[in-house]
Amino acid sequence: MIVYVLRLHDKGVKVADEVNELFAGELNPVAVKAQSKVPLPDGSASLILDFFFSSSLAQTVVQWHCCNN
């Protein structure tokens, strides 16, 4: 989705309002009991969430950010 929005932005398409609508509204917390029912993936003890899952997505975001600031 990020890549798609960036491509639209590069073409001059105004999508800010539409993207904001995706995050409109209140988010409700997930109950602790429901969280405990979700199995952890293998190797979850070493799960690192500080990095992009896709290096190509990371490169796209970095390139777009560098060129537009």
C-alpha atoms as an extended CHARMM CRD file, in Angstrom:
* protein
*
        69  EXT
         1         1  MET       CA              0.0000000000        0.0000000000        0.0000000000  PROA      1               0.0000000000
         2         2  ILE       CA              2.8420000000        2.3750000000        0.8250000000  PROA      2               0.0000000000
         3         3  VAL       CA              4.4460000000        1.8790000000       -2.5730000000  PROA      3               0.0000000000
         4         4  TYR       CA              1.0860000000        2.4120000000       -4.3050000000  PROA      4               0.0000000000
         5         5  VAL       CA              0.4300000000        5.6460000000       -2.3880000000  PROA      5               0.0000000000
         6         6  LEU       CA              3.9550000000        6.8900000000       -3.1230000000  PROA      6               0.0000000000
         7         7  ARG       CA              3.5000000000        6.1910000000       -6.8390000000  PROA      7               0.0000000000
         8         8  LEU       CA              0.2010000000        8.0680000000       -6.8710000000  PROA      8               0.0000000000
         9         9  HSD       CA              1.8310000000       10.9530000000       -5.0140000000  PROA      9               0.0000000000
        10        10  ASP       CA              4.6680000000       11.0530000000       -7.5560000000  PROA      10              0.0000000000
        11        11  LYS       CA              2.0460000000       11.3410000000      -10.3210000000  PROA      11              0.0000000000
        12        12  GLY       CA              0.4860000000       14.3020000000       -8.5430000000  PROA      12              0.0000000000
        13        13  VAL       CA             -2.6200000000       12.4340000000       -7.4080000000  PROA      13              0.0000000000
        14        14  LYS       CA             -3.9250000000       13.8050000000       -4.1260000000  PROA      14              0.0000000000
        15        15  VAL       CA             -4.5870000000       10.8420000000       -1.8210000000  PROA      15              0.0000000000
        16        16  ALA       CA             -4.0540000000       12.3030000000        1.6400000000  PROA      16              0.0000000000
        17        17  ASP       CA             -7.7550000000       12.4150000000        2.5350000000  PROA      17              0.0000000000
        18        18  GLU       CA             -8.3090000000        8.8440000000        1.3870000000  PROA      18              0.0000000000
        19        19  VAL       CA             -5.2860000000        7.5600000000        3.3150000000  PROA      19              0.0000000000
        20        20  ASN       CA             -6.4150000000        9.4300000000        6.4290000000  PROA      20              0.0000000000
        21        21  GLU       CA             -9.8090000000        7.7210000000        6.1770000000  PROA      21              0.0000000000
        22        22  LEU       CA             -8.0730000000        4.3480000000        6.5060000000  PROA      22              0.0000000000
        23        23  PHE       CA             -7.0000000000        5.3330000000        9.9960000000  PROA      23              0.0000000000
        24        24  ALA       CA            -10.1310000000        7.2240000000       11.0380000000  PROA      24              0.0000000000
        25        25  GLY       CA            -12.1380000000        6.0320000000       13.9630000000  PROA      25              0.0000000000
        26        26  GLU       CA            -11.3280000000        4.5380000000       17.2940000000  PROA      26              0.0000000000
        27        27  LEU       CA             -9.1610000000        1.4670000000       17.6650000000  PROA      27              0.0000000000
        28        28  ASN       CA            -10.2700000000       -0.8870000000       20.3730000000  PROA      28              0.0000000000
        29        29  PRO       CA             -7.6850000000       -2.8410000000       22.3430000000  PROA      29              0.0000000000
        30        30  VAL       CA             -7.5680000000       -6.6000000000       21.9310000000  PROA      30              0.0000000000
        31        31  ALA       CA             -8.5710000000       -8.4640000000       25.0670000000  PROA      31              0.0000000000
        32        32  VAL       CA             -5.7760000000      -10.2220000000       26.9320000000  PROA      32              0.0000000000
        33        33  LYS       CA             -7.6470000000      -13.5270000000       26.7030000000  PROA      33              0.0000000000
        34        34  ALA       CA             -7.9370000000      -13.1630000000       22.9100000000  PROA      34              0.0000000000
        35        35  GLN       CA             -4.2320000000      -12.3180000000       22.6350000000  PROA      35              0.0000000000
        36        36  SER       CA             -3.3130000000      -15.4610000000       24.5190000000  PROA      36              0.0000000000
        37        37  LYS       CA             -5.2010000000      -17.5840000000       21.9560000000  PROA      37              0.0000000000
        38        38  VAL       CA             -3.0100000000      -16.4160000000       19.0820000000  PROA      38              0.0000000000
        39        39  PRO       CA             -0.0870000000      -18.7970000000       18.5790000000  PROA      39              0.0000000000
        40        40  LEU       CA              3.3630000000      -17.2500000000       18.3510000000  PROA      40              0.0000000000
        41        41  PRO       CA              5.2700000000      -18.0000000000       15.1480000000  PROA      41              0.0000000000
        42        42  ASP       CA              8.3660000000      -20.1840000000       15.2480000000  PROA      42              0.0000000000
        43        43  GLY       CA             11.4110000000      -18.1750000000       16.2510000000  PROA      43              0.0000000000
        44        44  SER       CA              9.2590000000      -15.4380000000       17.7680000000  PROA      44              0.0000000000
        45        45  ALA       CA             11.7480000000      -15.0300000000       20.5980000000  PROA      45              0.0000000000
        46        46  SER       CA             14.0440000000      -13.3620000000       18.0830000000  PROA      46              0.0000000000
        47        47  LEU       CA             11.3260000000      -11.4350000000       16.2470000000  PROA      47              0.0000000000
        48        48  ILE       CA             12.6500000000       -7.9660000000       15.3800000000  PROA      48              0.0000000000
        49        49  LEU       CA             10.0390000000       -5.3840000000       14.4340000000  PROA      49              0.0000000000
        50        50  ASP       CA             12.3910000000       -2.4320000000       14.0350000000  PROA      50              0.0000000000
        51        51  PHE       CA             13.1580000000       -3.2330000000       10.3990000000  PROA      51              0.0000000000
        52        52  PHE       CA             11.2150000000       -3.4640000000        7.1430000000  PROA      52              0.0000000000
        53        53  PHE       CA             10.1230000000       -6.9550000000        6.1290000000  PROA      53              0.0000000000
        54        54  SER       CA             10.9860000000       -6.1960000000        2.5350000000  PROA      54              0.0000000000
        55        55  SER       CA             14.2820000000       -4.5790000000        1.6010000000  PROA      55              0.0000000000
        56        56  SER       CA             12.7630000000       -3.3320000000       -1.6700000000  PROA      56              0.0000000000
        57        57  LEU       CA              9.9990000000       -1.5520000000        0.2730000000  PROA      57              0.0000000000
        58        58  ALA       CA             12.5840000000       -0.0080000000        2.5690000000  PROA      58              0.0000000000
        59        59  GLN       CA             14.5810000000        1.2280000000       -0.4210000000  PROA      59              0.0000000000
        60        60  THR       CA             11.4500000000        2.6760000000       -2.0330000000  PROA      60              0.0000000000
        61        61  VAL       CA             10.4610000000        4.5640000000        1.1140000000  PROA      61              0.0000000000
        62        62  VAL       CA             13.9920000000        5.8660000000        1.6900000000  PROA      62              0.0000000000
        63        63  GLN       CA             14.3730000000        6.9610000000       -1.9330000000  PROA      63              0.0000000000
        64        64  TRP       CA             11.0040000000        8.6970000000       -1.9490000000  PROA      64              0.0000000000
        65        65  HSD       CA             11.6960000000       10.4140000000        1.3850000000  PROA      65              0.0000000000
        66        66  CYS       CA             15.1490000000       11.6150000000        0.2840000000  PROA      66              0.0000000000
        67        67  CYS       CA             13.8580000000       12.9950000000       -3.0080000000  PROA      67              0.0000000000
        68        68  ASN       CA             10.8250000000       14.7500000000       -1.5170000000  PROA      68              0.0000000000
        69        69  ASN       CA             12.3590000000       16.5170000000        1.4600000000  PROA      69              0.0000000000
